[in-house]
Amino acid sequence: MKGEALHISEKARTAGNAPDWSRKALSTIIRLNNITGFLPLDISNTLKAIVNEVNNLFNLHTSCLYTADNGMLNLAAFRTPDGLPPDIHFNSSINACAALRDGLPFIACGSDNYRLICQNRKVSSDYLSHICIPLLTGNDVNGVFSVSLHGEGRMSRDEMDVLFSIANQASMTIQRYRLFETLKRERQEMEEAYKEISFLNEMLRQKINELKEARYRLLQSEKLVAIGELAAGLCHEINNPLSIILNRIECLRMEAGEVSLPESVLKDLDVIHLYASRTSSIVHDLLIFSRPHPVEFRPVRLEAIINEVIRLLEEDLKKNNCSVETVIHHNIPEIYGDHDRLEQVFRNLISNAIDAMPEGGRITIDAHISSEKSGSVEIAVKDEGTGIPDEIIHRIFDPFFTTKKLGKGTGLGLSICYGIIKNHGGDIAVKTSLDTGSIFTVYLPLRGVPVKEGSYAEGKDPRNR
């Protein structure tokens, strides 16, 4: 040990006092074991408890416990006569501490002697003896345990062993606390990393799904392009013969009285005319879907368009026992759009509403300035039909998709509506509930110009909205 060792005197203890002190020392060590044996630790209170127990056991003048952090000694706990933190070092760096520098306990009797041996110690007004014990665990520097005794204080070898044992306990306590804090920090970092990885995995999963959807849409678009080119060619080839057939039927009807055609032939002509007209209508829809058509955007009044469509469908409404109720607010200004194309949109929506109510019912058309989409007019077409199942609602705007019976529809009506509305810079949405009906809502801008002119089949996938 450096410096002048404290006098070790076995006579300092009487035969009667030694067992009492040993029991007291054992009791102190047990208490400290109980304090330091559990995690997590309140390190500040734990170190204070160690200092207080040591001070009470040895009746010390001063006891201080320093922790080593970032090359410096920090006062973690102390016990002084005046209760104020001691200021006993010129330099708080680890390298200035003789005990830590040599890795051995530093013991000296008297302040002057200690000042000469340990240049880092300030002179005390009291004549004290000092013990400075390094707190080391392997290569880890945990701190320093420094105690001062009154005058020429003396400790027996047993007392020194107990003091060193408690210092070692303090050292392991600091190390365990730091290991626990490191583990806790690493666990938090791992949890944060796990959350980040989970978040990235979720993002990756979403991106993969988006790529799958984009690939599916691309394949569908390529198919639709091919179908559109084929349909356009077929439509022109079919349309001319159909026109001739319809014209000849009209001529035969006009000449029926002169040539005295039988009633059965006239009925056959009516059937031929009906199905030829239906075929012509399908061809017309295919032409609209597959080829660009010139459009004329000009100021139009929605109320006039809706009333005209209702008048055109009046016969179908009566035949299917359906009625129409319109609520068109008078503050709706004219919009910029194509009259004929918008008429086609509302004709399709009202016709679909009629088909959705085979037993009849009421169709409500409500047009007003939209509160949901600023700068737009909102037209809602509501029916009391059977509604649309959730599993197919995402497909209702797809070309050629229909839930109607064979011969009742081509599956192009809503797709064409979607394209027309999009080319007007608007949007179309649907809300539905089984057995209570559906609401198709059209949003059209109050001012502006169309997004683009061209095929109404473009941008038809509702998932792109």
C-alpha positions, 0 to 999 in steps of 0.5 A: 500500500502507498503511504504510511499505513494506519496502525493496526492494533489488536489491543484497540479492541477489548475482548468483550467489544470485539464480538459485538462489533463483529455482529454489527459488521455482519448485520451491516453486510447482510443489510447491504446485500439485501439492498444491492441484491435486487434489480432494478436499482435506484443507484442514487439511494443505494450508494447513499445507503452504503455510505451511511452504513459504512459511516455508522459502522466505523464512526467515520469523519467523512465518507464519499463514494465517487463513480467514474464516468467519461474519465472523470470522478463524480460525487455520487454519495457522501456523509460529512459532519456539516452535511455539505458536499466535500471539496477535497480534490484539485482535479476530478479526473481519473488519472489524478487519483493515485488509488485508481492510477496504481490500482491499489488502496491508498492509506495515509495518517494525517492530512499533511502526510496525505497531502505530500503523498497524494498531490491531488488532495486539498489540505483539510483543517482537521487532522485526519487519516484517510483511506482511498479504495479503488472500485475495480471489477476486472478492467472496468473502473467503477469509481473510488470509495474514500473515507476519513477517520478522526485524528490518528484513527486506527483500524484493526485488520478485521475492520480493514477487511470489512471495509474492503469487502463493502467497497468491493460490494459497492463496486459490483453494485455500480457495475451491475447497475451499469450492465442492467442499464446497458441491457435495458438500453439495448432492449429498448433499441432492439424493440425500436429496431423491431418496430422499425422492421415491422413498419418496413415489412408492412410498407414492403407488403403494401408496396408488393400489393400495390405492384401486384395491383399495378401489374394486374391493371397493366395486364387488364389495360393491355387486354382492353386495348386489344379488345377495343381495337377488335371491337372498333373494327367489328363495330364498323363491319356490323353497323353497316349491315344493321343499318341496312336491315333496320331501313329495309324493315321500316320500308317493309312496314310502310309497304305492308298495306300495299303488298298485304303482308300476313299478320304473322310476317308483321310480327316477325318484322317487329321481332327482327326490328327489336333485336336489330335495334338492340344489337345496334345499341350495343354496337353504338356503346362499343364504338363509344367505349373503343374510339375517341369521339369529338365533344363540345364543352359549353355552358349547360344547365343540369336541371334541364339535362335531368328533366330531359332524361326523365322525359325520355325514360318516362315509358320505362318508368311507368312500365316498371312501376317506378317514380322519380323525385327530383330535388334540384337546388336553384342556386346551382349555376351553369356548368361547363360540359358536353350536353349529350355525354352528360345526358348519357350518364344520367340516362344510364344511372336512372336505367340502372336504378330501374333495373335494380327495382324489379318490383318498382320503387322510387328514384330520388335525384338530389342536386346541390352545391357540394360541401364535401368537394369544394367548387363542385356540384353534387348529383346523387341518384338513389334507388330502393333496390337490392343493393350491390354485394361487397365482393363485387362493388369494386368491379362495377366500373370495370368494362364488360362487368355486369350482374344483369341477366344475359341479354339485359346489359353489356357491362359498358354503361357504368364504365362509359359513365366513369370515363365521361365524368372523368373527362369532365374533371369530375368524379363518381362514387357509390354507396350501397346497402343490401336490401335498402338500395344504392346511391350513385353520386356524381361530382362535376366542377362548377368551372374549368375545362375538361381534363382531356378529350378522347376515349371515355374508356381511359381511366376507367379503373375505380381503384385509381380514383 
